[in-house]
Structures are given as structure tokens and as C-alpha cells.
Amino acid sequence: MVKICCIGAGYVGGPTMAVIALKCPKIEVAVVDISVSRIAAWNGDQLPIYEPGLEDVVKQCRRRNLFFSTDIEKHVAEADIVFVSVNTPTKTQGLGAGKAADLTYWESAARMIADVSKSNKIVVEKSTVPVKTAEAIEKILTHNSREIKYQILSNPEFLAEGTAIQDLFNPDRVLIGGRETPEGQKAIQALKDVYAHWVPEDRIITTNLWSAELSKLAANAFLAQRISSVNAMSALCEATGADVTQVSHAIGKDTRIGPRFLNSSVGFGGSCFQKDILNLVYICECNGLTEVANYWKQVIKVNDYQKNRFVNRIVSSMFNTVSGKKIAILGFAFKKDTGDTRETPAIDVCKGLLGDKAKLSIYDPQVTEDQIQRDLSMKKFDWDHPIHLQPMSPPASKQVNVVWDAYQAAKDAHGVCILTEWDEFKTLDYQKIFDNMRKPAYIFDGRNILDVAKLREIGFIVYSIGKPLDPWHKDTLAVA
């Protein structure tokens, strides 16, 4: 029996290993992590992450050929293939602060693998890492090898939160990069054989190590660029009276462009897009490619601009102040069908409103009050470091009330902001919401999921990103 161990039981490691265990019943899969509480959750009834379909997969395999453990050294020592799916946060200090990836956890994992290994191993990069990370890992392992042979592979993940299980069941592609040596090619084949249990061979792509590492950063940069591009167009649509939804539909019909990732919104979020682009920028700068670095920086600048523009529109619409006014925030996760709040645009929007002394009432069906309060009390990039476990600062919580019902959030509110595209927000009784709000009653749709015409018939003053402006907004102060 082949044994696989994955170091890291987070959003990537847990679901990926669960699906491998399900599809490969003759392979023993262990997921290990230093967090006792996280492993206890994986072994319990309430999994540590929410992902549609995940619970069913885990329950089918758990304690059969899928195991979750804190005994990291034991499982690493016994494994034939070791996936490393640890955190690679953005550095907050030192060389490359604010851009470069912090590989502290990766290096620790590599040194631990070298310390406990008693047999040859294939070590697989599953975390998103900078180009040439494999070279550094190779050096650590070979200089501490004690005659044990290691092969390093890059097998980046391309999962979208909310559809991760479906993405794993039916991937667009599986990418495996390795050394162009006989041993490297043999290692590639070994990992290819695992995925071949359920992935068609023509979807398993093999490359050299550096192409695989860079492909992950490039994929996220291209996706984020599409979002920033359509969001830039949304500002122009509002200025000219065009409708960004109609523009997106028209250009998406061009087969060279396609329709996906052309939905305008308050901005992109998640743990990958900004972090990976910053990493890409840093790598470009280190290689003297200033113009290329500046090009990718602009993708993030437009994303920040979109969030600021949304906040400015709210404040200017409401007589240029939201001080003391109750604003309902519907949705805090960075996208629907996940409880993940990492880099969610809701954080910046809420902080912008709090900076103008608004009172926020927040509802999200999957995000806890503790998580929301913690996110609003943190500095940028702190979410990716252990510091995020520290107590929150009291000022953030005084102006914020987290509730578990959309109607309660909107009761007596001056305005409602849709910040996550949860399906339930499309079917709310907006007449009921309108009747219980202060007047004039505003809705700011940051996801373009509502019927603007119907809302205006009810009596709302509506702002929907990239749509022709309500006459009310045309009369308010110009927004930068």
C-alpha cells in the first residue's frame, strides 16, 4: 500500500487529501497539522472549513484510509509521498516586506522531513510558492539527507472555494512539475499514477519544476486581472450611462475572451489573488523587470480603487456623512458558499464606513461573530500570521453588531450593502426590509445580484456597480 502524508490541514490539504482517499481506496492518506483543535475538528462532526460536498467525502473515508493526526513525525517517516501544504504568508517585515512570500513554515517542514525520514521520498509542493522554491527545498533535503534520496515535485492547486470538491472531482487540469532527470521523471510518473485513478490522462500536464511553480502565480494573476479589468469598465459605465452587465455579456460572447470572471463587483478577495500578485511583483522586481512589475501592481491598485469607490459612493449618497447611521452589511465572506474571509472586500468596505463613524449591523450565513470582529481589528496581512489569534481591539467591536438574520440587520438601518453574492439575498422580502428601514432607504448592491427596477418601484434609492445611476446619485457630489 502506497502511503501519502500531507503536512497542513487547511483549505487545500484537507479537501485534496479527502478526495485522493475517496478515489484511491488502496492508498493510505494521513493529514497532519500542529493545530490540535484543527485536527480535532477534522475528526469531529463540525469540520473546520465549510465547503459544499466536503463533509460527505470525509465521512466516507475517515478512519478507513483517511486519517487526521497531530503525530506529524510518525506519518511523515512512514510516507512514500509527502505533500507540503503549509502557509506561505506575505512577509510583514524585513527584505521584501509587503510583497515577498514568507517561506519560514516551508523551510521548517523541509528540515523536519529531513530529520525524520528513513526511506526515499517524493516531496510535493502543494502550497503556492515563489519560482525556484524547489531549489531551496532540494538544498535543505540533500544537505541533511543521510544518503536518503528525495525528489521534489511541484503540484500546484487550482481550487476555487465554494466549488473545491467539484474542482477536485473534475479538474480542468492537474499540473505536475519535476526535474528533467530519470529520477525526476520517475517521481512525476508516481504522482501521475495517483491522479490517474480518476483524472483523464490528457488532463494531467507535466512540465519542468519552474514552469509548474510559475503557472500557479500566472493563473491567479490572469484571473485577478480580468476582474480588475471589468471593474475598471464599471466605473466608466457609471460615468457614461452604460450598463456593465450588458458590456460584459457582449464582450464575453467573443470566443477569444469568453464569459467567465467578467462579473463586476465591489472587488476580489480570498487568500490567493492579492498575495500571489504581490509575490509575482516581487519576483519581477528581483529580476530587474520593473515595467512588468508595475503592470501587475496596477491590478491590485484597481481592486483597491473599486473598494474605495464603493465606500465613497455610500457616504456621498447619504448627505456626505454616515456618522451615527446604521448600515446593514449583508455578506462578509469573500464569495458565496464559503466561510472564508481572507482578504474579503467586506473588510475594507466596513473599515471605510467605520472610519466615518457608521454603526454596522452585519449578517453572513457562514461567518461567525468572532471571525468578523477579529478581521475588523487586524492590520493588513496579519490574517496570514499567528498574530491573528490575539485578542481583538475593543474599538472595532463598539460600532459593530453581528446578527444572524438579514431582516434584523436591516431593521432601522439607513442603508443596506450587499457584499457577498449569497443566493438567499436574491430572494429576501425587500418590501418588508423597506418598511422597517429609515427613509430615504438605500441599497448598495456590491455584487449586482438584485433587480434594480423592482427595488426602485418599492421606493429604494439604489446603487448597483456599473449600472446607470439612480437620479438621486446623479445629484449628489461627484465621487472620485
VENSULJO-V721163 format. One record per run of one state. SS is the DSSP state (2 for helix, 1 for strand, 0 for the rest). FROM is the first residue (numbers start at 1). LEN is the number of residues. If there is no record, write none. Layout:
# VENSULJO-V721163
ss=SS from=FROM len=LEN
ss=SS from=FROM len=LEN
This chain:
# VENSULJO-V721163
ss=0 from=1 len=2
ss=1 from=3 len=5
ss=0 from=8 len=5
ss=2 from=13 len=11
ss=0 from=24 len=4
ss=1 from=28 len=5
ss=0 from=33 len=3
ss=2 from=36 len=8
ss=0 from=44 len=10
ss=2 from=54 len=8
ss=1 from=62 len=1
ss=0 from=63 len=3
ss=1 from=66 len=4
ss=0 from=70 len=2
ss=2 from=72 len=7
ss=0 from=79 len=2
ss=1 from=81 len=4
ss=0 from=85 len=5
ss=1 from=90 len=1
ss=0 from=91 len=10
ss=1 from=101 len=1
ss=0 from=102 len=2
ss=2 from=104 len=13
ss=0 from=117 len=4
ss=1 from=121 len=5
ss=0 from=126 len=7
ss=2 from=133 len=11
ss=0 from=144 len=6
ss=1 from=150 len=5
ss=0 from=155 len=9
ss=2 from=164 len=6
ss=0 from=170 len=4
ss=1 from=174 len=5
ss=0 from=179 len=3
ss=2 from=182 len=14
ss=0 from=196 len=5
ss=2 from=201 len=3
ss=1 from=204 len=5
ss=2 from=209 len=32
ss=0 from=241 len=3
ss=2 from=244 len=9
ss=0 from=253 len=20
ss=2 from=273 len=14
ss=0 from=287 len=3
ss=2 from=290 len=28
ss=0 from=318 len=8
ss=1 from=326 len=5
ss=0 from=331 len=14
ss=2 from=345 len=11
ss=0 from=356 len=3
ss=1 from=359 len=5
ss=0 from=364 len=5
ss=2 from=369 len=9
ss=0 from=378 len=4
ss=2 from=382 len=3
ss=0 from=385 len=1
ss=2 from=386 len=4
ss=0 from=390 len=4
ss=2 from=394 len=5
ss=0 from=399 len=1
ss=1 from=400 len=3
ss=0 from=403 len=3
ss=2 from=406 len=5
ss=0 from=411 len=4
ss=1 from=415 len=4
ss=0 from=419 len=4
ss=2 from=423 len=4
ss=0 from=427 len=3
ss=2 from=430 len=6
ss=0 from=436 len=6
ss=1 from=442 len=4
ss=0 from=446 len=6
ss=2 from=452 len=7
ss=0 from=459 len=2
ss=1 from=461 len=4
ss=0 from=465 len=6
ss=2 from=471 len=5
ss=0 from=476 len=5
